[in-house]
Structures are given as structure tokens and as C-alpha cells.
Amino acid sequence: MELLSTPHSIEINNITCDSFRISWAMDVGDLDRVTHYFIDLNKKENKNSNKFKHRDVPTKLVAKAVALPMTVRGHWFLSPRTEYSVAVQTAIKQSDGEYLVSGWSETVEFCTGDYAKEHLAQLQEKAELIAGRMLRFSVFYRNHTKEYFQHVRMHSGNIMKPYLKDNSGSHGSPTSGMLHGIFFSCNTEFNTGQPPQDSPYGRYRFQIAAQRFFGPNTNLYFADFYCMYTAYHYVILVLAPKGSPGDRFCQERLPQLDISCNKFLTCCVEDGELVYRHAQDVILEIIYTEPVDLSLGVLGEISGHQLMSLSTADAKKDPSCKTCNISVGR
Ligand SMILES: [Zn+2]
């Protein structure tokens, strides 16, 4: 039997967080003879990769020959926002079960996409299952070190400026490394109705009335749901003034929540007043997308401890947790 031609001119498109479409060229004479494709897919080494994650197996996929382009799909070997290299080989399965193979094609590289809105909507549904009852609150707060607030006062015109979100949370969140904002909390203690006195982020707390950030002219988005190998689950939400750059960013990428009716954070008019509530059973982290002037709130020192273990700075998501993972790329 003649040798098979080596596939070439690989093209990859329609890339999502857990699929891609691939095609290549081969000699016309081989089209009818080829019975199988071998696709060698390898993750490019990433120094920021999750060290807790199971080791990724280099994947040689065997597929029955179909018309090209073909779609390769699978969250068990494709992670979101990850660089891969791919090469293909064609083969004819012979009567003795052995394969007659072509040479390997050139290697091409591509990067998978982030979670699409539909995947985030699945995460949102999972988060809704454990959000719990709603408790009233009246302030957003942000804990940090004394040095941070000194710097804001002395060198930043008293303004806390939005900064680029780190890679904490779900791998594949479209906000990581893309959205500018400032993290705030709003959880209260169920017995006091007040913010807790402990914080992972520092002994100084800036507190601001909820209506400064959140009202009828604010859009609210669901951004992420994850845990970090403990019992605590985090829900990340974004608050953006309607029409602001942050709002436009989120509108394209994140599921929007009804501000007066959702399971996480609400703002309702009751007896002519704005009333705020947060979900009790998840830790909410609110990204506010605009600069914040310290003079609009109150800065003080907390009496509690700095619980470092609850920090979500560069937090790595537990990919094995059934509560907060969906069946697409992890
Ligand atoms: Zn979890």
C-alpha cells in the first residue's frame, strides 16, 4: 500500500472554552482511504497553572475519519483560557488491526476561550441553590492595611482607583485580568446585623452607605462562584453604573441580575426607601467598577483578627467541588 500524505495547512477556528473546530489539507487520493485521525493535543506549560489540579495527561485523541472541518469537544481535556499545541496524523486501520499512518503535520498553537454567558448562567444556577435567605444590610465595606489607605490619601488624591482583577476564582472567568474594579464586601453577621469584626484583608475598614453604589441606576451582574478547598463558597458580583465602561464590559460577557429580585444582592424600594439585602450562606465579593472617594464614607479600625485563610487574593478554585463546578472546562 502506498504511504499516506502528511496532513498540512491546519486551520483552527470556532474556539470556545471547551471546544474547537479543526481542518487540514491532505492529498485528494487519501480522502477515501483514511479511516482514522490522530490528534495530538498538548497543554503549553503555564507557570501560573493550578498546582492542586490533577496532572494533565498529554492527549492523543483517536477519531473516526469524518468530513473536515471536525469539532473537537471535551471539558475533560480542554480547559478555558489555556494555550494548546496541536498536530494531526491520518491513519488507515488495516485488517490485522494495525494502523498505517501518515507523518505528523506541523504543530499549531491556539488558546481556548473564556466561559461564555451560558456557562456563567449554569454557575449562577448552582450558586442560587446554596445562597440561603436574605439578610438586610446598609453598608459596603473594604478592609485593607493602614499603608494602603495612607497611600490613597497621600498619593492618590483620596481616591481609591479601580485595578485589574487578578486570576482568583474560576479559571475561565472573563473578568480575570480583564475587568477593572474595586472589591467590596457587604456580608453582615446574622446576630448583630453588622459587618463582622474580622477580616482577611487588613485591620482598616472603609465603610460606605449602600446607596452610594447601588440603586436604580446601577446594573448588577453575576461574575463567578467558587470555593477554595474549604466549606466557604464565594459569589462574585459586579456593580456598574448604567452606561459606564465597566457596565459595557459586563453587558457583553456576564449574566445580568434583576436588582430587586435575585438570590444574592437586592435593592428594593419599600415604603419609599431603598432597602438592601444580601444572601446569608455565601461570601459575597462585590466588584465596583468606578473610582471611590474616601470622603464619601468612613474609615476606621476593626477590633477583630486578620483571618488570612479567607483571603481570595489569587485564590485557586477547587476543581473537584461538586457544589460550584459545571461540566465545562475547569
Ligand atoms: Zn465549591
Boltz pocket constraint, residues with backbone or C-beta under 6 A from the ligand:
constraints:
  - pocket:
      binder: B
      contacts: [[A, 226], [A, 227], [A, 228], [A, 230], [A, 232], [A, 233], [A, 318], [A, 321], [A, 322], [A, 323], [A, 324], [A, 325]]
      max_distance: 6.0
